[in-house]
Amino acid sequence: MKKLLMATAATALMTGSAFAAAHGKEVKLGVLFGFTGPIESLTGPMAAGAELAMKEVTDSGLLLDGAKVTSMRADTGCIDNGLATSNAEKMIAEGVNGIIGGDCSGVTGAVLQNVAIPNGMVMISPSATSPGLSTVEDKDLFFRTAPSDAREGQVMTDILMDRGIKSIALTYTNNDYGKGLADAIKTNFEAAGGKVTIYASHEDGKADYSAEVGALAAAGGDLLVVAGYLDQGGAGIIKAALDAGAWETFGLPGGMIGENLPKTIGPDLDGSFGQIAGSAGDGVDKFVELMKAANDFDATSPYTPESYDAAALFMLAMQAANSTDPAVYGAKIMEVANAPGEKILPGELGKALEILKAGGDIDYVGASAVELIGPGESAGTYREIEVKDGKNETVRMR
C-alpha cells in the first residue's frame, strides 16, 4: 500500500526554493527526542542509531549530488509540549529538511499540529505509539517506524493469557501515551475474558506513590500492569508497590522496558515481564554489528533500530524524489519502505541509493523489519521481555 502526499502546486512552489540548494551541499535532519525527562535513558542510543544512518549515507557520497547529512539534536523533555514545539520551530528556522521524532506521543502530536503541518514538514517518529496518531489529519506528513499501541494491547493480552494471568490492576501515566496504551490493554484483556480490578492514572515526577499503590492494592489482581515511564512515575509505582508488599512481579509495557529499570529497582524486579517493539533476523543482526563497530551504544536498546530506520527512510525518499523538499520527497516514503523492490538491510544504504538513482525499486527492510501499512501506521513485531538476573531478556518474538 503506497501513501501519497497530497501537496498542492502552490505549496511546492513556496517550499521548493528553500530546499533546492541542498543538492551537493548539506541535508539537515532534526533529531527531536526527550534527552531529558522520563525516557532520557533511552534517547542517547536512539539518537546514535539515527546518526549512524546519516553517517553511512554521507560516507557513501551517493545521496543526490554527494550531499552531506548532518544531525540537529533538540530536546522534547518527552512530556513538555512547549519545549518540544519551541525546539521544532527552531529546527524549521535553521533549515531542517525533515524531523526524526518526536519520541513520546503527546509531544509528537503537539509538534505535528503546531509546527509540522503549518510548515509542510515531514516527521517520522521511531517511538510515538499512541493510536490517536493514526487518525490525525496530518496532510500525509506523519509516519512512524514503531507500531501503535492498539497492536501492543493485543500482544500484552496474549502474553498475560499465556502466563495464566486472570486479573490485573492497571495504572497508566496521565497523558496521551499512557491513556491510549492502557485503553488498548484493558479492551483486549477484558475481551479475552480477563478482569481489570482497577484502572487508574498516576502523575509523573512525584516523590511518593504510596497513596496510588494503596488504591491499587485494595483492588487486588494477579498482577500490577504499569503503563508508565521507566525513568519517572512508572519506576516510582513499582518501588512503592514492592515496599508495601503488594506485588512481587509486574507487567511492563513498552515505556517501562529499558536497562535502566532493572538497575533502578534491583533484584526484586526479576520475574517481571512485558513487551517492546522489536524484531529478529538478519536486519537487526546487521544493525547490531554496525553499532558495535561505530560506538558503545546498545543497538538493541528500545527504539534504537527504529531510529536508524526513520533516518534511512528520509534519505532514501529524497534520493527517489531527487529532492530534499518535503513537499516532493514525502510521497516517496511509502514507496521506498514497501514492496516491490530489492530488499535493503542496514549497511546497504549506499546500494539502495544507487538502485534509486538508476530508477529502480527498493523494499527497505532495515533494522526493524519496516512495513508501513497506512497513514501514520507501521505493522511491527514485538519482543516478549522477562527480567532475569537484572537484565531484560527476549524470551519470544510476537
The 8 nearest C-alpha neighbors of each residue, nearest first, counted from 0:
[[1, 372, 2, 373, 333, 337, 371, 334],
 [0, 2, 333, 334, 3, 337, 373, 372],
 [3, 1, 333, 0, 4, 330, 373, 374],
 [4, 2, 330, 5, 1, 139, 331, 333],
 [3, 5, 330, 139, 6, 329, 2, 138],
 [6, 4, 3, 138, 7, 139, 330, 326],
 [5, 7, 4, 326, 10, 8, 11, 138],
 [8, 6, 10, 9, 11, 5, 326, 12],
 [7, 9, 11, 10, 12, 6, 13, 326],
 [8, 10, 12, 7, 11, 13, 6, 14],
 [11, 9, 13, 7, 12, 8, 14, 6],
 [10, 12, 8, 14, 9, 15, 13, 326],
 [13, 11, 9, 15, 10, 14, 8, 16],
 [12, 14, 10, 11, 15, 9, 16, 17],
 [13, 15, 11, 17, 12, 16, 10, 324],
 [16, 14, 12, 17, 11, 18, 324, 13],
 [15, 17, 19, 18, 14, 13, 12, 20],
 [16, 18, 15, 14, 19, 20, 324, 94],
 [19, 17, 324, 16, 20, 15, 21, 323],
 [20, 18, 16, 21, 17, 15, 22, 323],
 [19, 21, 18, 22, 17, 24, 16, 23],
 [20, 22, 24, 25, 19, 18, 26, 23],
 [23, 21, 64, 24, 20, 66, 63, 19],
 [22, 24, 64, 66, 65, 21, 63, 25],
 [23, 25, 66, 21, 22, 67, 26, 65],
 [24, 26, 67, 66, 21, 68, 27, 23],
 [25, 27, 68, 21, 67, 69, 96, 66],
 [26, 28, 95, 69, 96, 68, 70, 25],
 [29, 27, 97, 70, 95, 96, 98, 71],
 [28, 30, 98, 71, 99, 72, 70, 31],
 [31, 29, 72, 99, 71, 32, 98, 73],
 [30, 32, 100, 73, 101, 74, 29, 72],
 [33, 31, 102, 74, 75, 101, 34, 30],
 [34, 32, 76, 77, 75, 35, 74, 39],
 [33, 35, 39, 74, 32, 42, 76, 36],
 [36, 34, 76, 39, 33, 74, 37, 77],
 [35, 37, 76, 39, 38, 77, 33, 34],
 [36, 38, 230, 231, 228, 39, 77, 229],
 [39, 37, 40, 41, 230, 36, 228, 229],
 [38, 40, 34, 35, 41, 42, 36, 37],
 [39, 41, 38, 42, 259, 43, 230, 257],
 [42, 40, 39, 38, 43, 44, 45, 301],
 [41, 43, 45, 39, 44, 34, 40, 46],
 [44, 42, 46, 45, 41, 47, 40, 34],
 [43, 45, 47, 46, 42, 296, 303, 41],
 [46, 44, 303, 42, 48, 47, 43, 306],
 [47, 45, 49, 43, 48, 44, 42, 50],
 [46, 48, 44, 50, 45, 49, 51, 43],
 [49, 47, 307, 51, 45, 46, 303, 50],
 [50, 48, 307, 306, 46, 310, 51, 52],
 [49, 51, 53, 47, 52, 48, 46, 54],
 [52, 50, 48, 54, 53, 49, 47, 55],
 [51, 53, 55, 50, 54, 49, 307, 311],
 [54, 52, 50, 56, 51, 55, 68, 57],
 [55, 53, 57, 51, 56, 52, 58, 50],
 [54, 56, 52, 58, 53, 57, 51, 59],
 [55, 57, 59, 53, 54, 58, 349, 52],
 [58, 56, 54, 67, 59, 60, 55, 68],
 [57, 59, 55, 60, 56, 54, 67, 61],
 [58, 60, 56, 61, 57, 349, 55, 62],
 [61, 59, 65, 57, 58, 62, 56, 66],
 [60, 62, 59, 65, 63, 352, 349, 64],
 [61, 63, 65, 66, 60, 64, 318, 352],
 [62, 64, 65, 318, 22, 66, 61, 321],
 [65, 63, 23, 22, 66, 62, 61, 60],
 [66, 64, 60, 23, 62, 61, 63, 67],
 [67, 65, 23, 24, 25, 62, 64, 22],
 [66, 68, 25, 57, 26, 24, 69, 65],
 [69, 67, 26, 53, 57, 25, 27, 66],
 [70, 68, 27, 26, 28, 67, 71, 53],
 [69, 71, 28, 29, 27, 72, 50, 30],
 [72, 70, 29, 30, 28, 73, 69, 27],
 [73, 71, 30, 29, 31, 70, 74, 32],
 [74, 72, 31, 86, 30, 32, 71, 75],
 [73, 75, 33, 32, 34, 76, 31, 83],
 [76, 74, 83, 33, 77, 32, 82, 79],
 [75, 77, 33, 36, 35, 79, 78, 74],
 [78, 76, 33, 75, 103, 36, 79, 106],
 [77, 79, 76, 106, 80, 105, 103, 75],
 [80, 78, 76, 82, 81, 77, 75, 83],
 [81, 79, 106, 83, 82, 84, 109, 78],
 [82, 80, 84, 83, 79, 85, 75, 106],
 [83, 81, 85, 79, 80, 84, 75, 86],
 [82, 84, 75, 80, 86, 81, 85, 87],
 [85, 83, 87, 110, 81, 86, 82, 80],
 [86, 84, 88, 82, 87, 83, 81, 89],
 [85, 87, 89, 83, 88, 84, 82, 73],
 [88, 86, 84, 90, 89, 85, 83, 91],
 [87, 89, 91, 85, 90, 86, 84, 92],
 [90, 88, 86, 92, 87, 91, 93, 85],
 [89, 91, 87, 93, 88, 92, 95, 86],
 [90, 92, 88, 94, 93, 89, 95, 87],
 [91, 93, 89, 90, 94, 88, 95, 87],
 [94, 92, 90, 91, 95, 89, 88, 27],
 [95, 93, 91, 92, 96, 90, 27, 17],
 [94, 96, 27, 91, 90, 97, 28, 93],
 [97, 95, 27, 28, 323, 94, 26, 325],
 [98, 96, 28, 121, 95, 29, 122, 120],
 [99, 97, 29, 122, 28, 100, 30, 121],
 [100, 98, 30, 123, 124, 29, 122, 31],
 [101, 99, 124, 31, 102, 123, 98, 32],
 [100, 102, 107, 31, 124, 32, 103, 106],
 [101, 103, 126, 100, 32, 127, 124, 107],
 [104, 102, 127, 77, 105, 106, 107, 101],
 [103, 105, 127, 107, 176, 106, 129, 128],
 [106, 104, 108, 107, 175, 103, 109, 176],
 [105, 107, 109, 80, 108, 104, 103, 78],
 [108, 106, 101, 104, 110, 105, 109, 111],
 [107, 109, 111, 105, 106, 110, 112, 104],
 [108, 110, 106, 112, 107, 111, 113, 80],
 [111, 109, 84, 114, 107, 113, 108, 112],
 [110, 112, 115, 108, 109, 114, 113, 116],
 [113, 111, 109, 110, 116, 114, 108, 115],
 [112, 114, 110, 111, 109, 115, 117, 116],
 [113, 115, 110, 117, 111, 116, 112, 118],
 [114, 116, 120, 111, 118, 117, 119, 110],
 [115, 117, 119, 118, 112, 114, 111, 120],
 [118, 116, 114, 115, 119, 113, 112, 120],
 [119, 117, 115, 116, 120, 114, 91, 14],
 [118, 120, 116, 115, 117, 121, 326, 325],
 [121, 119, 115, 118, 325, 97, 116, 140],
 [120, 122, 140, 97, 325, 141, 98, 115],
 [123, 121, 98, 141, 99, 140, 97, 100],
 [124, 122, 142, 143, 99, 100, 309, 141],
 [123, 125, 100, 143, 101, 126, 99, 127],
 [124, 126, 305, 144, 306, 145, 143, 302],
 [125, 127, 102, 145, 124, 128, 302, 103],
 [128, 126, 104, 103, 102, 124, 129, 125],
 [127, 129, 147, 148, 126, 104, 146, 130],
 [128, 130, 176, 131, 104, 148, 179, 147],
 [131, 129, 147, 132, 133, 148, 149, 128],
 [130, 132, 129, 133, 134, 135, 179, 175],
 [131, 133, 135, 130, 134, 129, 375, 108],
 [134, 132, 375, 131, 130, 135, 376, 374],
 [133, 135, 132, 131, 136, 374, 130, 375],
 [136, 134, 132, 137, 133, 131, 375, 108],
 [137, 135, 138, 134, 139, 133, 132, 112],
 [136, 138, 139, 135, 140, 141, 116, 111],
 [139, 137, 140, 136, 5, 116, 4, 141],
 [140, 138, 4, 137, 141, 5, 374, 3],
 [139, 141, 121, 138, 137, 122, 120, 142],
 [142, 140, 122, 375, 139, 123, 121, 137],
 [143, 141, 375, 123, 122, 124, 376, 140],
 [142, 144, 124, 123, 125, 145, 375, 376],
 [143, 145, 125, 305, 377, 309, 124, 369],
 [146, 144, 125, 126, 143, 377, 379, 305],
 [147, 145, 377, 379, 378, 128, 376, 144],
 [148, 146, 128, 130, 149, 129, 150, 145],
 [147, 149, 151, 150, 180, 128, 129, 130],
 [148, 150, 147, 183, 152, 151, 130, 180],
 [149, 151, 148, 152, 153, 147, 154, 146],
 [152, 150, 148, 154, 153, 149, 155, 147],
 [153, 151, 184, 183, 155, 150, 149, 154],
 [154, 152, 156, 151, 150, 155, 187, 157],
 [155, 153, 151, 157, 156, 152, 158, 150],
 [156, 154, 158, 152, 157, 153, 151, 159],
 [155, 157, 153, 159, 188, 158, 154, 160],
 [158, 156, 154, 160, 155, 159, 161, 153],
 [157, 159, 155, 161, 156, 160, 162, 154],
 [160, 158, 156, 164, 162, 161, 157, 155],
 [159, 161, 163, 157, 162, 158, 164, 156],
 [160, 162, 158, 159, 163, 157, 164, 156],
 [163, 161, 159, 160, 164, 158, 157, 165],
 [162, 164, 160, 161, 165, 159, 158, 221],
 [163, 165, 159, 160, 162, 166, 221, 222],
 [164, 166, 193, 163, 194, 221, 167, 160],
 [167, 165, 194, 220, 221, 193, 195, 164],
 [168, 166, 220, 222, 195, 221, 223, 196],
 [167, 169, 223, 197, 196, 220, 195, 224],
 [170, 168, 224, 198, 197, 223, 167, 225],
 [171, 169, 199, 225, 200, 198, 226, 224],
 [172, 170, 226, 200, 177, 227, 225, 201],
 [171, 173, 177, 227, 201, 200, 202, 174],
 [172, 174, 200, 201, 202, 177, 171, 178],
 [173, 175, 177, 176, 172, 178, 105, 78],
 [176, 174, 178, 105, 177, 179, 104, 129],
 [175, 177, 129, 104, 179, 174, 178, 180],
 [176, 178, 172, 171, 180, 174, 179, 175],
 [177, 179, 181, 175, 180, 176, 174, 182],
 [180, 178, 182, 176, 181, 177, 129, 175],
 [179, 181, 183, 148, 177, 182, 178, 176],
 [180, 182, 184, 178, 183, 179, 177, 185],
 [181, 183, 185, 179, 180, 184, 178, 186],
 [182, 184, 152, 180, 186, 181, 149, 185],
 [185, 183, 152, 181, 187, 182, 186, 188],
 [184, 186, 182, 188, 183, 187, 189, 181],
 [187, 185, 183, 189, 184, 188, 182, 190],
 [186, 188, 190, 184, 189, 185, 153, 152],
 [189, 187, 156, 191, 193, 185, 190, 186],
 [188, 190, 193, 192, 191, 186, 187, 194],
 [189, 191, 187, 192, 188, 186, 193, 185],
 [190, 192, 188, 189, 193, 187, 156, 160],
 [193, 191, 189, 190, 188, 194, 165, 187],
 [194, 192, 189, 165, 188, 166, 191, 195],
 [193, 195, 166, 189, 196, 165, 167, 192],
 [194, 196, 167, 197, 166, 168, 193, 185],
 [195, 197, 168, 218, 194, 167, 220, 219],
 [198, 196, 168, 195, 169, 218, 199, 215],
 [197, 199, 169, 170, 168, 195, 196, 200],
 [200, 198, 170, 197, 169, 171, 201, 215],
 [199, 201, 171, 170, 173, 172, 202, 198],
 [200, 202, 172, 173, 171, 203, 170, 199],
 [203, 201, 173, 172, 232, 204, 205, 200],
 [204, 202, 232, 205, 231, 201, 172, 233],
 [203, 205, 231, 232, 206, 202, 37, 235],
 [206, 204, 207, 203, 232, 202, 208, 235],
 [205, 207, 204, 208, 235, 232, 203, 209],
 [206, 208, 205, 209, 235, 239, 210, 236],
 [209, 207, 211, 210, 236, 239, 212, 235],
 [208, 210, 212, 211, 239, 207, 213, 240],
 [211, 209, 213, 212, 208, 214, 207, 215],
 [212, 210, 208, 214, 213, 209, 215, 201],
 [211, 213, 215, 209, 214, 210, 240, 216],
 [214, 212, 210, 216, 211, 215, 209, 217],
 [215, 213, 217, 211, 212, 216, 210, 218],
 [214, 216, 212, 218, 217, 213, 168, 211],
 [217, 215, 219, 213, 218, 214, 245, 212],
 [218, 216, 214, 219, 215, 213, 212, 245],
 [219, 217, 216, 215, 196, 197, 214, 220],
 [220, 218, 216, 217, 196, 168, 215, 221],
 [221, 219, 167, 166, 222, 168, 196, 218],
 [220, 222, 166, 167, 164, 165, 219, 223],
 [223, 221, 167, 220, 249, 224, 168, 248],
 [222, 224, 168, 249, 167, 169, 250, 225],
 [223, 225, 250, 169, 249, 168, 251, 222],
 [224, 226, 170, 227, 251, 171, 233, 250],
 [227, 225, 171, 252, 177, 170, 172, 224],
 [228, 226, 233, 172, 171, 225, 254, 255],
 [229, 227, 233, 254, 255, 230, 231, 37],
 [228, 230, 255, 234, 233, 260, 231, 254],
 [229, 231, 37, 228, 38, 234, 232, 260],
 [232, 230, 37, 228, 233, 234, 229, 203],
 [233, 231, 203, 235, 234, 204, 236, 228],
 [232, 234, 227, 228, 236, 235, 229, 231],
 [233, 235, 237, 229, 232, 236, 231, 238],
 [236, 234, 232, 238, 233, 237, 239, 231],
 [235, 237, 233, 239, 234, 238, 208, 240],
 [238, 236, 240, 234, 239, 235, 241, 233],
 [239, 237, 235, 241, 240, 236, 242, 234],
 [238, 240, 242, 236, 241, 237, 209, 208],
 [241, 239, 237, 243, 245, 242, 238, 212],
 [240, 242, 244, 238, 243, 239, 237, 246],
 [243, 241, 239, 240, 244, 238, 245, 237],
 [244, 242, 240, 245, 241, 239, 209, 212],
 [243, 245, 241, 242, 246, 240, 247, 239],
 [244, 246, 240, 243, 216, 241, 247, 242],
 [247, 245, 248, 244, 240, 241, 222, 223],
 [246, 248, 241, 249, 245, 244, 267, 268],
 [249, 247, 271, 246, 270, 222, 268, 250],
 [248, 250, 271, 223, 224, 222, 251, 272],
 [249, 251, 224, 272, 273, 223, 271, 225],
 [250, 252, 273, 255, 272, 225, 224, 249],
 [253, 251, 273, 274, 226, 255, 254, 250],
 [252, 254, 275, 255, 256, 274, 251, 276],
 [255, 253, 228, 256, 227, 252, 229, 226],
 [256, 254, 229, 228, 253, 251, 252, 227],
 [257, 255, 253, 254, 275, 251, 229, 252],
 [258, 256, 259, 260, 255, 301, 300, 41],
 [257, 259, 260, 261, 262, 391, 390, 256],
 [258, 260, 262, 257, 261, 263, 40, 229],
 [259, 261, 263, 262, 258, 229, 257, 264],
 [262, 260, 264, 389, 265, 263, 259, 258],
 [261, 263, 259, 260, 265, 264, 258, 389],
 [262, 264, 260, 261, 265, 259, 234, 230],
 [265, 263, 261, 262, 260, 268, 267, 238],
 [264, 266, 261, 262, 267, 263, 268, 389],
 [267, 265, 268, 269, 389, 388, 264, 261],
 [268, 266, 269, 265, 264, 247, 241, 248],
 [267, 269, 266, 271, 265, 264, 270, 261],
 [270, 268, 386, 387, 267, 271, 266, 388],
 [269, 271, 386, 248, 385, 268, 387, 272],
 [272, 270, 248, 249, 269, 386, 268, 385],
 [271, 273, 385, 250, 384, 251, 386, 270],
 [274, 272, 251, 384, 252, 250, 383, 385],
 [275, 273, 383, 384, 382, 252, 253, 381],
 [274, 276, 253, 381, 382, 277, 256, 252],
 [277, 275, 381, 380, 382, 145, 379, 274],
 [278, 276, 381, 382, 380, 275, 367, 279],
 [277, 279, 367, 380, 381, 368, 283, 382],
 [278, 280, 283, 281, 277, 282, 284, 396],
 [279, 281, 282, 283, 284, 278, 368, 285],
 [280, 282, 284, 283, 285, 279, 344, 366],
 [283, 281, 366, 285, 344, 284, 280, 365],
 [282, 284, 366, 286, 285, 281, 280, 279],
 [285, 283, 281, 287, 286, 282, 280, 288],
 [286, 284, 288, 282, 287, 283, 281, 345],
 [285, 287, 283, 289, 288, 284, 345, 366],
 [288, 286, 298, 284, 290, 285, 289, 291],
 [289, 287, 285, 291, 286, 290, 292, 284],
 [290, 288, 286, 292, 291, 287, 293, 285],
 [291, 289, 293, 287, 292, 288, 298, 294],
 [290, 292, 288, 289, 293, 294, 287, 295],
 [291, 293, 289, 290, 294, 288, 295, 287],
 [292, 294, 290, 291, 289, 295, 51, 296],
 [295, 293, 291, 296, 290, 292, 47, 289],
 [294, 296, 291, 297, 293, 290, 292, 298],
 [297, 295, 44, 294, 298, 290, 291, 47],
 [296, 298, 300, 299, 44, 295, 290, 291],
 [299, 297, 287, 300, 290, 296, 303, 304],
 [298, 300, 297, 301, 303, 304, 287, 302],
 [299, 301, 297, 298, 303, 302, 257, 44],
 [302, 300, 303, 299, 257, 41, 275, 256],
 [301, 303, 305, 304, 126, 125, 306, 45],
 [302, 304, 45, 306, 305, 48, 301, 300],
 [305, 303, 366, 307, 306, 302, 367, 308],
 [304, 306, 125, 302, 308, 303, 307, 144],
 [307, 305, 49, 309, 303, 125, 308, 304],
 [308, 306, 49, 48, 304, 310, 305, 309],
 [307, 309, 311, 305, 306, 310, 365, 312],
 [310, 308, 306, 312, 311, 307, 123, 305],
 [311, 309, 49, 313, 307, 308, 312, 52],
 [310, 312, 308, 314, 313, 309, 52, 315],
 [313, 311, 315, 309, 310, 314, 316, 308],
 [314, 312, 316, 310, 311, 315, 317, 309],
 [313, 315, 317, 311, 316, 312, 318, 310],
 [314, 316, 318, 312, 317, 313, 311, 319],
 [315, 317, 319, 331, 332, 313, 318, 314],
 [318, 316, 314, 328, 320, 322, 323, 315],
 [317, 319, 321, 315, 316, 320, 63, 62],
 [318, 320, 316, 355, 317, 321, 315, 331],
 [319, 321, 328, 317, 322, 318, 316, 327],
 [322, 320, 318, 319, 317, 63, 323, 328],
 [323, 321, 317, 320, 324, 328, 327, 318],
 [322, 324, 317, 18, 325, 96, 328, 21],
 [323, 325, 18, 327, 326, 322, 15, 328],
 [326, 324, 328, 327, 329, 121, 120, 323],
 [327, 325, 324, 11, 329, 6, 328, 119],
 [326, 328, 325, 324, 329, 330, 320, 322],
 [327, 329, 320, 317, 325, 331, 330, 316],
 [330, 328, 325, 331, 332, 327, 4, 326],
 [329, 331, 4, 3, 328, 332, 327, 2],
 [330, 332, 316, 334, 328, 329, 333, 335],
 [333, 331, 316, 334, 335, 329, 330, 336],
 [334, 332, 1, 336, 2, 331, 335, 337],
 [333, 335, 331, 332, 336, 337, 1, 338],
 [334, 336, 332, 361, 362, 333, 337, 363],
 [337, 335, 363, 333, 362, 334, 332, 370],
 [336, 338, 362, 334, 335, 370, 333, 363],
 [339, 337, 362, 340, 361, 336, 334, 335],
 [338, 340, 362, 337, 360, 361, 341, 334],
 [339, 341, 361, 360, 362, 338, 342, 359],
 [340, 342, 361, 362, 343, 360, 339, 363],
 [343, 341, 362, 363, 361, 364, 340, 344],
 [342, 344, 363, 364, 347, 362, 365, 341],
 [343, 345, 365, 282, 347, 364, 346, 366],
 [346, 344, 365, 347, 286, 285, 366, 282],
 [345, 347, 348, 344, 289, 285, 55, 286],
 [348, 346, 350, 345, 349, 344, 343, 351],
 [347, 349, 351, 350, 346, 352, 56, 345],
 [348, 350, 352, 351, 347, 59, 56, 353],
 [349, 351, 353, 347, 348, 352, 354, 343],
 [352, 350, 348, 354, 349, 353, 355, 347],
 [351, 353, 349, 355, 350, 354, 356, 348],
 [354, 352, 356, 350, 351, 355, 357, 349],
 [355, 353, 359, 351, 357, 352, 356, 350],
 [354, 356, 358, 359, 352, 357, 353, 319],
 [357, 355, 353, 358, 354, 352, 318, 319],
 [358, 356, 354, 355, 359, 353, 352, 360],
 [357, 359, 355, 356, 354, 360, 319, 353],
 [358, 360, 355, 354, 357, 361, 356, 340],
 [361, 359, 340, 355, 341, 339, 354, 358],
 [360, 362, 340, 341, 335, 342, 363, 339],
 [361, 363, 342, 340, 337, 338, 341, 336],
 [364, 362, 336, 343, 365, 342, 335, 361],
 [365, 363, 368, 369, 343, 344, 342, 362],
 [366, 364, 344, 345, 282, 363, 367, 368],
 [365, 367, 283, 282, 304, 286, 368, 345],
 [366, 368, 278, 369, 365, 304, 305, 277],
 [369, 367, 364, 365, 366, 370, 278, 282],
 [370, 368, 364, 367, 365, 144, 371, 336],
 [371, 369, 378, 377, 337, 372, 336, 368],
 [370, 372, 377, 376, 373, 378, 333, 369],
 [373, 371, 377, 376, 378, 370, 0, 374],
 [372, 374, 376, 371, 375, 2, 0, 377],
 [373, 375, 376, 133, 2, 139, 142, 372],
 [376, 374, 142, 133, 141, 143, 373, 132],
 [375, 377, 373, 374, 372, 371, 133, 143],
 [376, 378, 371, 146, 372, 144, 379, 370],
 [379, 377, 146, 370, 372, 371, 376, 380],
 [378, 380, 146, 377, 145, 276, 381, 369],
 [379, 381, 277, 278, 276, 397, 378, 382],
 [382, 380, 276, 277, 397, 275, 396, 274],
 [381, 383, 396, 275, 277, 274, 393, 384],
 [384, 382, 274, 395, 393, 394, 273, 396],
 [383, 385, 393, 273, 274, 392, 272, 394],
 [386, 384, 272, 392, 391, 271, 387, 270],
 [385, 387, 391, 269, 390, 270, 271, 392],
 [388, 386, 269, 390, 389, 385, 270, 391],
 [389, 387, 390, 269, 386, 266, 391, 270],
 [388, 390, 261, 387, 266, 386, 269, 265],
 [391, 389, 386, 387, 388, 392, 261, 258],
 [390, 392, 386, 385, 384, 387, 258, 393],
 [393, 391, 385, 384, 390, 386, 394, 387],
 [392, 394, 384, 383, 395, 382, 385, 391],
 [393, 395, 383, 384, 392, 385, 396, 382],
 [396, 394, 383, 393, 382, 397, 384, 381],
 [395, 397, 382, 381, 383, 394, 380, 278],
 [396, 381, 380, 382, 395, 383, 154, 274]]
